Amino acid sequence: MEERINELEIRYMQQEQTIQELNEIVCRQEYILDRLQRDFAALKEQFLVISPSVSRDPDQEEPPPHY
C-alpha cells in the first residue's frame, strides 16, 4: 500500500512540474502575442501614412498638397 502511495506522490510531483512548465510557456507566448499585436498596429499605422489611397476610400483621401 505504501508503495502505491509513493508512486502516486511521484506522479503528482511530475504533473505539478509539467503544469508549471506549461504555464511558463503560455505566459511567454502571451507576451510574444502582445508584442506582435503592438508591432502590427504600428506597421498598419505606418502603412496608412505612407500609402493612404490603398487602404482608404477616395472620399476619405486627403487632397495632395499642390491643390
C-alpha positions as CSV (number, residue, x, y, z in Angstrom):
1,M,0.0,0.0,0.0
2,E,2.8,2.4,0.9
3,E,4.4,1.7,-2.5
4,R,1.2,2.7,-4.3
5,I,1.1,6.0,-2.3
6,N,4.7,6.7,-3.1
7,E,4.0,6.1,-6.8
8,L,1.0,8.4,-6.7
9,E,3.1,11.1,-4.9
10,I,5.8,10.8,-7.6
11,R,3.2,11.1,-10.4
12,Y,1.6,14.1,-8.7
13,M,5.0,15.9,-8.4
14,Q,5.8,15.2,-12.1
15,Q,2.4,16.5,-13.1
16,E,2.9,19.7,-11.0
17,Q,6.3,20.2,-12.7
18,T,4.7,19.7,-16.1
19,I,1.9,22.2,-15.3
20,Q,4.4,24.8,-14.1
21,E,6.5,24.3,-17.4
22,L,3.3,24.7,-19.5
23,N,2.3,27.8,-17.5
24,E,5.6,29.4,-18.2
25,I,5.3,28.6,-21.9
26,V,1.8,30.1,-22.1
27,C,3.0,33.2,-20.3
28,R,5.9,33.6,-22.8
29,Q,3.5,33.1,-25.7
30,E,1.1,35.7,-24.3
31,Y,3.9,38.2,-24.0
32,I,5.0,37.5,-27.6
33,L,1.4,37.8,-28.9
34,D,1.0,41.2,-27.2
35,R,4.3,42.4,-28.7
36,L,3.3,41.2,-32.1
37,Q,-0.1,42.9,-31.9
38,R,1.6,46.2,-30.9
39,D,4.1,45.8,-33.8
40,F,1.3,45.0,-36.2
41,A,-0.7,48.1,-35.1
42,A,2.4,50.3,-35.6
43,L,3.1,48.8,-39.0
44,K,-0.5,49.3,-40.0
45,E,-0.4,52.9,-38.9
46,Q,2.9,53.5,-40.9
47,F,1.3,51.9,-43.9
48,L,-1.7,54.2,-43.7
49,V,0.6,57.2,-43.5
50,I,2.8,56.0,-46.4
51,S,0.1,54.7,-48.7
52,P,-3.3,56.0,-47.7
53,S,-5.1,55.5,-51.0
54,V,-4.6,51.7,-50.9
55,S,-6.5,51.3,-47.7
56,R,-9.0,54.2,-47.6
57,D,-11.9,55.2,-49.7
58,P,-11.3,58.0,-52.2
59,D,-13.9,60.1,-50.2
60,Q,-11.7,59.8,-47.1
61,E,-8.5,60.6,-49.0
62,E,-6.8,63.9,-48.3
63,P,-6.1,66.0,-51.4
64,P,-2.4,66.3,-52.5
65,P,-0.6,69.3,-51.2
66,H,-0.5,71.0,-54.6
67,Y,-4.3,71.5,-54.7
